[in-house]
Amino acid sequence: MLDSKPLLIAREFPELHRSDLQTLQVNLGYLCNLSCTHCHVNAGPKRKELMDLATINLILDVIRARNVQTLDLTGGAPELNPHFRYLVQEARKLGVEVIDRCNLTILLEPGQEDLAQFLADHEVTVVASLPCYSQKNVDAQRGKGVFDGSVQGLHILNELGYGMPNSHLTLSLVYNPGGAFLPPPQAALEADYKKRLKEDFNIEFHDLFTITNMPISRFGSMLMSKGEFEDYMALLESAYQAHNLDTVMCRSTVSVDWQGNLFDCDFNQMLHMPALDDHYEPRHLSDLLKSDLKGDEIQVAGHCLGCTAGQGSSCGGAL
């Protein structure tokens, strides 16, 4: 796979510093039941990396020490970590909002038949990837049959109350562009999603998040192999909006990899660009027991244009 990192670190980007820590985004491992073309962590069924119990207990210690408001669980398929349910249960006891970044088809996997009920019982916020309301487009990005499985998963969640009007069980969907272009305006696309999914499949959900494809990992390699990398970077640069710097997620979120190493965002994690202390040493989860990292300089490069282009992009959608 071609590596876009050298091309990204050669680009300049405005200096950024951390504000108050609000969210821990934890990658529980790269094991997944899918292998999506836009996946920036290169997750898949053959990956072996999984966070161990000692690191998961350290996460709980950090939540207590730093009064973290939100625990955002990602992967791979985070639910395939054997300690996923333990972490969810213990975090919810601490009053923390828990987000499960769910690929929907995981709800149909053998051994996961009770997963949706578990999420509902613990009032976990579900953020589910559905890059389009078209079967053709989804299967092209994520694999044959994934769209049908996603629809089944959404029906299971709706039956439990997820995504229904006035329900406290929050269900948000995530759109990723199917190519080298920026997402359309989030509000208009959300309206289209709601109309099509309701009419075609009787599916309800609360919000749609549009997330820009980052020129890293599989997507970055694909751009390079097709000779489209520079064109995509030019698109991001031309759409740069300085006001988005105020609300980029890296200012209030810390990304934790499966080994407990800290990064300023999930994308930096995949580029092996760790969060650094005053001595330029990589930071670890245990550092958060001593400090919330406020004021630390954020590691930036050319891919950061993806979060600041146009309407902006974050794990919570447009900025």
C-alpha positions as CSV (number, residue, x, y, z in Angstrom):
1,M,0.0,0.0,0.0
2,L,1.3,3.5,-0.9
3,D,2.1,5.8,2.0
4,S,0.8,9.3,1.8
5,K,2.4,10.5,5.0
6,P,5.6,12.0,3.4
7,L,3.4,14.1,1.1
8,L,1.2,15.3,4.1
9,I,3.9,16.3,6.5
10,A,5.6,18.4,3.8
11,R,2.5,20.7,3.9
12,E,2.1,23.5,6.3
13,F,-0.9,24.0,8.5
14,P,-1.7,26.6,11.2
15,E,-0.6,25.9,14.8
16,L,-3.2,24.5,17.1
17,H,-3.3,24.0,20.9
18,R,-5.5,21.9,23.2
19,S,-8.4,23.3,25.2
20,D,-10.3,21.5,28.0
21,L,-10.5,17.7,27.6
22,Q,-14.1,16.5,27.1
23,T,-13.9,13.3,25.1
24,L,-11.8,10.2,25.1
25,Q,-12.0,8.5,21.7
26,V,-10.7,5.0,22.3
27,N,-9.8,2.5,19.5
28,L,-10.4,-0.9,21.0
29,G,-8.6,-2.7,18.2
30,Y,-8.4,-3.1,14.4
31,L,-10.4,-6.4,14.3
32,C,-13.5,-6.0,12.1
33,N,-16.0,-8.1,10.2
34,L,-15.7,-5.7,7.3
35,S,-12.9,-4.3,5.1
36,C,-14.2,-0.9,3.8
37,T,-12.3,1.0,1.1
38,H,-12.6,4.3,2.9
39,C,-11.5,2.8,6.3
40,H,-8.6,5.0,7.5
41,V,-7.5,2.4,10.1
42,N,-7.2,-0.5,7.7
43,A,-9.4,-2.6,9.9
44,G,-10.5,-6.1,8.8
45,P,-11.2,-9.7,9.8
46,K,-7.5,-10.7,9.9
47,R,-6.3,-8.0,12.2
48,K,-5.2,-9.2,15.7
49,E,-4.6,-5.9,17.5
50,L,-7.0,-5.7,20.5
51,M,-6.8,-3.5,23.7
52,D,-6.2,-5.6,26.8
53,L,-8.0,-5.4,30.1
54,A,-5.3,-3.6,32.0
55,T,-5.4,-0.7,29.5
56,I,-9.2,-0.7,29.6
57,N,-9.1,-0.3,33.4
58,L,-6.6,2.5,33.0
59,I,-9.2,4.2,30.8
60,L,-11.7,4.0,33.6
61,D,-9.1,5.5,36.0
62,V,-8.6,8.4,33.6
63,I,-12.3,9.0,33.3
64,R,-12.5,9.3,37.1
65,A,-9.4,11.5,37.4
66,R,-10.2,13.9,34.5
67,N,-14.0,14.0,34.8
68,V,-14.3,13.0,31.1
69,Q,-17.8,13.6,29.7
70,T,-17.8,11.3,26.7
71,L,-16.3,7.9,25.9
72,D,-16.2,7.4,22.2
73,L,-15.5,3.8,21.3
74,T,-14.2,2.9,17.8
75,G,-12.2,0.2,16.0
76,G,-12.3,-1.9,13.8
77,A,-15.6,-3.1,15.2
78,P,-15.2,-2.1,18.8
79,E,-17.8,-4.6,19.9
80,L,-15.4,-7.4,18.9
81,N,-13.0,-6.6,21.7
82,P,-13.8,-9.2,24.4
83,H,-13.8,-6.4,27.1
84,F,-16.2,-4.1,25.2
85,R,-19.2,-4.8,27.4
86,Y,-17.3,-4.5,30.6
87,L,-16.0,-1.1,29.6
88,V,-19.4,0.1,28.6
89,Q,-21.0,-1.1,31.9
90,E,-18.3,0.5,34.1
91,A,-18.3,3.8,32.1
92,R,-22.0,4.1,32.3
93,K,-21.9,3.6,36.1
94,L,-19.6,6.7,36.2
95,G,-22.3,8.7,34.4
96,V,-20.3,9.0,31.2
97,E,-22.0,9.2,27.8
98,V,-20.8,6.2,25.8
99,I,-20.8,6.3,22.0
100,D,-20.5,3.1,20.0
101,R,-19.3,3.6,16.4
102,C,-21.2,0.6,15.0
103,N,-21.0,-0.7,11.4
104,L,-24.6,-2.2,11.9
105,T,-23.7,-5.6,10.3
106,I,-22.0,-6.5,13.5
107,L,-25.4,-6.8,15.1
108,L,-26.0,-9.9,12.8
109,E,-22.7,-11.7,13.6
110,P,-22.8,-15.0,15.4
111,G,-22.4,-14.4,19.1
112,Q,-23.7,-10.8,18.9
113,E,-27.4,-11.6,18.8
114,D,-28.0,-9.8,22.1
115,L,-25.7,-6.8,21.3
116,A,-28.4,-4.4,20.3
117,Q,-30.4,-5.1,23.5
118,F,-27.2,-4.6,25.5
119,L,-26.7,-1.2,23.9
120,A,-30.3,-0.2,24.6
121,D,-30.2,-1.5,28.2
122,H,-27.1,0.7,28.9
123,E,-28.4,3.7,26.9
124,V,-25.4,3.7,24.6
125,T,-25.4,6.3,21.9
126,V,-25.1,4.5,18.5
127,V,-23.3,6.2,15.6
128,A,-23.6,4.0,12.6
129,S,-21.8,4.1,9.3
130,L,-24.1,4.2,6.3
131,P,-22.2,6.0,3.5
132,C,-25.3,6.1,1.2
133,Y,-29.0,5.2,1.1
134,S,-28.2,3.4,-2.2
135,Q,-27.4,-0.3,-2.1
136,K,-25.1,0.0,-5.1
137,N,-23.0,2.7,-3.5
138,V,-22.7,1.1,-0.1
139,D,-21.8,-2.3,-1.4
140,A,-19.1,-0.7,-3.6
141,Q,-17.5,0.9,-0.6
142,R,-18.0,-1.8,2.0
143,G,-18.6,-5.1,0.2
144,K,-21.4,-7.1,-1.4
145,G,-24.4,-7.6,0.9
146,V,-23.3,-4.9,3.5
147,F,-26.2,-2.6,2.6
148,D,-28.8,-5.3,3.2
149,G,-27.1,-6.2,6.5
150,S,-27.1,-2.5,7.5
151,V,-30.8,-2.2,6.8
152,Q,-31.5,-5.3,9.0
153,G,-29.3,-3.8,11.7
154,L,-31.2,-0.5,11.6
155,H,-34.6,-2.3,11.8
156,I,-33.3,-4.1,14.9
157,L,-32.3,-0.8,16.5
158,N,-35.6,0.9,15.6
159,E,-37.5,-1.9,17.2
160,L,-35.7,-1.2,20.4
161,G,-36.5,2.5,20.2
162,Y,-33.3,3.7,18.7
163,G,-33.7,6.7,16.3
164,M,-37.5,7.0,16.9
165,P,-39.1,10.4,17.5
166,N,-38.8,11.6,21.1
167,S,-36.7,8.5,22.0
168,H,-33.7,8.9,24.4
169,L,-31.9,6.1,22.5
170,T,-29.9,8.2,20.1
171,L,-29.1,6.8,16.6
172,S,-27.0,8.9,14.3
173,L,-25.8,7.8,10.8
174,V,-22.5,8.6,9.1
175,Y,-22.0,9.6,5.5
176,N,-18.6,9.3,3.8
177,P,-18.2,10.4,0.2
178,G,-17.7,7.6,-2.3
179,G,-14.8,9.3,-4.0
180,A,-12.4,12.2,-4.1
181,F,-14.9,15.0,-3.4
182,L,-16.3,16.8,-0.4
183,P,-19.5,15.9,1.4
184,P,-22.6,17.9,0.3
185,P,-24.2,20.2,2.9
186,Q,-25.1,18.1,6.0
187,A,-28.6,19.5,6.6
188,A,-29.8,18.9,3.1
189,L,-28.3,15.4,2.9
190,E,-29.8,14.5,6.2
191,A,-33.3,15.5,4.9
192,D,-32.7,13.3,1.8
193,Y,-31.5,10.3,4.0
194,K,-34.6,10.6,6.2
195,K,-37.0,10.8,3.3
196,R,-35.4,7.9,1.4
197,L,-34.9,5.6,4.3
198,K,-38.4,6.2,5.6
199,E,-40.1,5.7,2.3
200,D,-38.0,2.8,1.0
201,F,-37.3,0.8,4.3
202,N,-39.4,2.4,7.0
203,I,-36.3,3.3,8.9
204,E,-36.0,6.2,11.4
205,F,-32.9,7.9,12.8
206,H,-32.0,11.2,14.6
207,D,-29.0,12.8,12.9
208,L,-26.7,12.4,9.9
209,F,-23.0,13.2,10.3
210,T,-21.0,14.0,7.1
211,I,-17.3,13.2,7.4
212,T,-14.7,14.1,4.8
213,N,-12.5,11.3,3.5
214,M,-9.0,11.8,4.8
215,P,-6.1,11.3,2.3
216,I,-4.4,8.7,4.5
217,S,-4.3,4.8,4.7
218,R,-6.4,3.0,2.1
219,F,-8.1,6.1,0.7
220,G,-4.7,8.0,0.5
221,S,-3.1,5.0,-1.2
222,M,-6.0,4.8,-3.7
223,L,-5.6,8.4,-4.6
224,M,-1.9,8.0,-5.1
225,S,-2.3,4.9,-7.3
226,K,-4.7,6.7,-9.5
227,G,-2.7,9.9,-9.7
228,E,-5.4,11.8,-8.0
229,F,-3.7,12.7,-4.7
230,E,-2.5,16.2,-5.6
231,D,-5.9,17.1,-7.1
232,Y,-7.6,16.0,-3.9
233,M,-5.2,18.1,-1.8
234,A,-5.8,21.1,-4.1
235,L,-9.6,20.6,-3.5
236,L,-9.1,20.6,0.3
237,E,-6.8,23.6,0.1
238,S,-9.2,25.6,-2.0
239,A,-12.1,24.9,0.4
240,Y,-10.1,25.7,3.6
241,Q,-12.1,27.8,6.1
242,A,-10.0,29.4,8.9
243,H,-13.0,29.7,11.2
244,N,-13.3,25.9,11.4
245,L,-10.0,25.9,13.5
246,D,-12.1,27.1,16.5
247,T,-14.1,23.9,16.6
248,V,-12.0,21.1,15.3
249,M,-12.4,18.0,17.4
250,C,-8.7,17.6,18.3
251,R,-8.9,20.6,20.6
252,S,-11.2,18.8,23.1
253,T,-10.7,15.1,22.2
254,V,-7.8,12.8,22.8
255,S,-7.5,9.6,20.7
256,V,-6.2,6.5,22.4
257,D,-4.9,3.5,20.4
258,W,-5.2,-0.1,21.4
259,Q,-1.9,0.0,23.3
260,G,-2.8,3.1,25.3
261,N,-0.7,5.6,23.3
262,L,-2.2,9.1,22.9
263,F,-2.8,11.0,19.7
264,D,-4.4,14.3,18.9
265,C,-7.0,12.5,16.7
266,D,-7.8,9.2,15.1
267,F,-6.2,10.2,11.8
268,N,-2.9,11.1,13.5
269,Q,-3.0,7.7,15.1
270,M,-3.0,6.1,11.7
271,L,-0.2,8.3,10.5
272,H,1.9,7.4,13.6
273,M,2.0,11.0,14.7
274,P,1.7,10.7,18.6
275,A,0.8,13.5,21.0
276,L,4.0,14.9,22.4
277,D,5.0,16.3,25.8
278,D,7.2,19.3,26.4
279,H,10.3,17.2,25.8
280,Y,8.9,15.9,22.5
281,E,8.3,12.4,23.9
282,P,5.2,10.4,23.0
283,R,2.4,10.7,25.5
284,H,0.6,7.7,27.1
285,L,-2.8,7.2,28.7
286,S,-1.1,7.2,32.1
287,D,-0.1,10.9,31.5
288,L,-3.8,11.8,31.7
289,L,-3.7,10.8,35.4
290,K,-1.4,13.8,35.9
291,S,-2.7,16.4,33.4
292,D,-5.6,17.1,31.0
293,L,-3.0,18.2,28.4
294,K,-4.6,21.7,28.2
295,G,-2.3,24.0,26.2
296,D,-0.4,21.3,24.6
297,E,0.5,21.8,20.9
298,I,-1.4,19.6,18.5
299,Q,0.5,17.7,15.8
300,V,-0.7,18.9,12.4
301,A,0.0,18.1,8.7
302,G,-1.7,18.4,5.4
303,H,-4.5,15.9,6.2
304,C,-5.8,18.5,8.7
305,L,-7.2,20.3,5.7
306,G,-9.8,17.6,5.6
307,C,-11.3,18.8,8.9
308,T,-11.2,22.5,7.9
309,A,-12.4,22.4,4.3
310,G,-15.9,23.7,3.5
311,Q,-18.4,23.0,6.2
312,G,-15.7,21.4,8.3
313,S,-15.6,17.8,9.4
314,S,-15.3,15.9,12.7
315,C,-16.5,12.6,14.2
316,G,-19.6,14.5,15.1
317,G,-20.2,15.6,11.5
318,A,-19.9,19.1,10.0
319,L,-18.5,21.8,12.2
